[in-house]
Amino acid sequence: MARYVKDIVLNKPDDFVTFIVNDYLQKNKFSMADWNGEPAYRAGDAMIEGFKYLKWSYAGGVFHLEAWLKGTAGGEWDLDGVVGVAMKKPYKNSLEQLFTALQQEIPAQGEQSAPGDVPPQGQPAPQPIPVKTVDNTGAATAALVLGILSIAFGLFIPLIGIILGIIGMTQARMGSGSSKAGMAKAGKVLSIIGICIAAAGWLLNIVLTVAMF
């Protein structure tokens, strides 16, 4: 088993940790799935991005996370190394954002009322505590830029065009849950176009090379 494993001592309320993690899972399009009989969250696709998986738990003030990619022949890839770096690096960067959000200082909490309580007349209702969550607007912008670059490079250097297109697709998935969802969608479309152009150029080069011989 090859997984990226992270343990962080937080000593924060359970509801805070659950809120931050669920927000991350929603914004990054994770859903509950099955990994060889083991329940885990999954995002991605089988054709271009590949599947990425995540498990987490929180007990005794310690946050535990396991993350991996579906490798060749159904195996597991951790998030280090050169192989699959186009998928590994964006995933690991997104997890770093999650860790930063979990480790933030929680603002001072005023007096809270129990659910269903009505505040005394003339008294303001208790307000929710503002916390910082994962911000994927940067991923949406990156998706658009990478989509444009994948088309440009796909015309002349197909391999780089494909790599940029794959990273762009990953960034677009992350950015689709942000306030710049439209930009993320445009980046996804451009990345797909870039991958198609690069693949066609690669195939054409092979055909021309074979024809020359």
C-alpha positions, 0 to 999 in steps of 0.5 A: 500500500502506497499512500500519503499519510498526514497526522496533525495535532489540532485540538479543535472542536469536532464540528469545526474540523468536520465543517472545514473538511466537508467544505474542502470535499464539496469544493473539490468534487469528492464523493463517497466511493469504494476502493477495493471494499474500503470506503473512501472519498473519490474525485477525478475521472478514468480518462484524463485526470485519473482518480484520486482518493481520500480518507480522514478521521479526527479523534483525540484532537488529532487529524488523520488523513490518507490520500492516494491516486489510482495507479497502473493495474489498479494499484496505489500511488502516493503523492511523491515522485516523478511518475504521475506528477501532473496529477500528484502536484495539484492534489498535494497542493490542494491538501496543503490548503486544507491543512492551512484552513484546519490549523487557523486560529478560531476567532473568540466565541461569544455567548451562544444560545442553544438550538431553538432558543429565542434571544431576549427582546432587544438582544441580537441573535448569536452570530456564526463564527467566521472562519477561513475555508479553502479558496479555489479561485486561484485554481479557476484562474490557473485552469484558464491559463493552462488551457490556453497554454495547452493549445499553444504548446499542443500545436508545436510540442504535443507532450507538453500540451498534453501535460498542461491540459491534464493539469488544467483539467485538474485545476478546473475541477477544483475551481468549479466549486469557487466563485469563478466557476465560469472561468474554471469551466472555460479552462476545462474546455480549453484544456480538452481542446489542447489535449485533443490538438496535442494528441492529433499532432502527436499521431500526425508526427508518428504517421509522417515519420513512418511514411518517411521510412 
